[in-house]
Amino acid sequence: MRAEPFVWAIVKTMARALLLSGYNVAIDATHTTKKRRARWVRLAREFQTRLRIFVLKAPLTTIKERNRQREAYVPEKLIDRLQANWEEPTEEEGAIIYLKT
């Protein structure tokens, strides 16, 4: 049994509770596709709040080099898959903020 769906259900529940209490919420995760971002777009619309998408981009070679320097590295196959499946966010999803890395 995979735990990931349960983890995301808890994150969404906590985000909803915090928004109901008037807090701002930040979800720090690798949401490389429109489908993965959709739950947060829907939640922001439900609460009529602004959604900002922070995009951190770097050349693939730089990402892999930095990854190799990490103690807890990500398998390169996964990095390649995430890169291959990357879908650029659109203004329909929220305000997009590009950060230099």
The 8 nearest C-alpha neighbors of each residue, nearest first, counted from 0:
[[1, 2, 3, 4, 5, 6, 7, 8],
 [2, 0, 3, 4, 5, 6, 7, 8],
 [1, 3, 5, 4, 6, 0, 7, 8],
 [2, 4, 6, 5, 1, 7, 8, 0],
 [5, 3, 7, 6, 2, 8, 1, 9],
 [6, 4, 8, 3, 2, 7, 9, 1],
 [5, 7, 3, 9, 8, 4, 10, 2],
 [8, 6, 10, 4, 9, 5, 11, 3],
 [7, 9, 5, 11, 6, 10, 12, 4],
 [8, 10, 12, 6, 7, 11, 13, 5],
 [11, 9, 7, 13, 12, 8, 14, 6],
 [12, 10, 14, 8, 9, 13, 7, 15],
 [13, 11, 9, 15, 10, 14, 8, 16],
 [12, 14, 16, 10, 15, 11, 9, 17],
 [15, 13, 11, 17, 16, 12, 10, 18],
 [14, 16, 18, 12, 13, 17, 11, 19],
 [17, 15, 13, 19, 14, 18, 12, 20],
 [16, 18, 20, 14, 22, 19, 15, 13],
 [17, 19, 21, 15, 22, 20, 16, 14],
 [20, 18, 16, 17, 21, 15, 22, 46],
 [21, 19, 17, 18, 22, 16, 15, 23],
 [22, 20, 18, 19, 17, 23, 16, 24],
 [23, 21, 18, 17, 20, 24, 19, 16],
 [22, 24, 18, 21, 25, 17, 14, 48],
 [23, 25, 14, 22, 26, 18, 17, 15],
 [26, 24, 27, 23, 14, 51, 28, 50],
 [27, 25, 28, 24, 14, 10, 39, 29],
 [28, 26, 25, 29, 30, 53, 24, 52],
 [29, 27, 30, 26, 31, 25, 36, 35],
 [28, 30, 31, 27, 35, 81, 32, 36],
 [31, 29, 35, 32, 36, 28, 33, 34],
 [30, 32, 85, 29, 86, 81, 84, 35],
 [33, 31, 86, 35, 34, 30, 85, 36],
 [32, 34, 36, 35, 37, 86, 88, 31],
 [33, 35, 37, 32, 36, 38, 30, 31],
 [36, 34, 32, 30, 33, 37, 31, 38],
 [35, 37, 33, 34, 39, 38, 30, 40],
 [36, 38, 40, 34, 39, 35, 33, 41],
 [39, 37, 41, 40, 36, 42, 35, 34],
 [40, 38, 42, 41, 37, 36, 43, 50],
 [39, 41, 37, 43, 42, 38, 92, 44],
 [42, 40, 44, 38, 39, 43, 45, 37],
 [41, 43, 39, 45, 44, 40, 38, 46],
 [44, 42, 48, 40, 46, 45, 41, 47],
 [45, 43, 47, 41, 46, 42, 40, 48],
 [44, 46, 42, 43, 47, 41, 48, 40],
 [45, 47, 43, 44, 48, 42, 18, 19],
 [48, 46, 44, 45, 43, 49, 42, 50],
 [49, 47, 43, 46, 44, 50, 45, 42],
 [48, 50, 43, 51, 47, 93, 94, 44],
 [49, 51, 93, 43, 94, 48, 52, 40],
 [52, 50, 94, 93, 95, 53, 49, 96],
 [51, 53, 95, 96, 94, 54, 93, 50],
 [52, 54, 96, 97, 95, 51, 55, 98],
 [55, 53, 97, 98, 96, 56, 52, 95],
 [56, 54, 98, 97, 100, 99, 53, 57],
 [57, 55, 54, 100, 99, 58, 98, 97],
 [56, 58, 100, 59, 61, 62, 55, 99],
 [57, 59, 61, 60, 62, 56, 63, 100],
 [58, 60, 62, 61, 63, 57, 82, 79],
 [59, 61, 63, 58, 62, 64, 57, 65],
 [62, 60, 64, 58, 59, 63, 65, 57],
 [63, 61, 59, 65, 60, 64, 66, 57],
 [62, 64, 66, 60, 61, 65, 59, 67],
 [65, 63, 61, 67, 66, 62, 60, 68],
 [66, 64, 68, 62, 67, 63, 61, 69],
 [65, 67, 63, 69, 68, 64, 72, 62],
 [68, 66, 64, 65, 69, 72, 63, 70],
 [69, 67, 65, 66, 70, 64, 72, 63],
 [70, 68, 72, 66, 71, 67, 65, 73],
 [69, 71, 72, 68, 67, 66, 73, 65],
 [72, 70, 69, 73, 66, 68, 67, 74],
 [73, 71, 69, 66, 70, 67, 74, 68],
 [72, 74, 75, 66, 71, 77, 78, 67],
 [75, 73, 76, 77, 72, 78, 66, 79],
 [74, 76, 78, 77, 79, 73, 63, 66],
 [77, 75, 79, 74, 78, 80, 73, 81],
 [76, 78, 80, 75, 79, 74, 81, 73],
 [77, 79, 75, 81, 80, 76, 82, 74],
 [80, 78, 76, 82, 77, 81, 83, 75],
 [81, 79, 77, 83, 82, 78, 84, 76],
 [82, 80, 78, 84, 83, 79, 85, 77],
 [81, 83, 79, 85, 80, 84, 78, 59],
 [82, 84, 80, 81, 85, 79, 78, 86],
 [83, 85, 81, 82, 80, 86, 32, 31],
 [86, 84, 31, 82, 83, 32, 81, 87],
 [87, 85, 32, 31, 88, 84, 33, 83],
 [86, 88, 85, 89, 32, 31, 33, 54],
 [89, 87, 86, 92, 33, 90, 95, 52],
 [88, 90, 91, 92, 87, 93, 95, 94],
 [89, 91, 93, 92, 94, 95, 88, 52],
 [92, 90, 89, 93, 94, 88, 40, 95],
 [93, 91, 90, 89, 40, 88, 94, 50],
 [94, 92, 50, 90, 51, 91, 95, 52],
 [93, 95, 51, 90, 52, 50, 96, 92],
 [96, 94, 52, 51, 53, 93, 97, 90],
 [95, 97, 53, 52, 54, 98, 94, 51],
 [98, 96, 54, 53, 55, 95, 99, 56],
 [99, 97, 55, 54, 100, 96, 53, 56],
 [100, 98, 55, 56, 97, 57, 54, 96],
 [99, 57, 55, 98, 56, 97, 58, 61]]
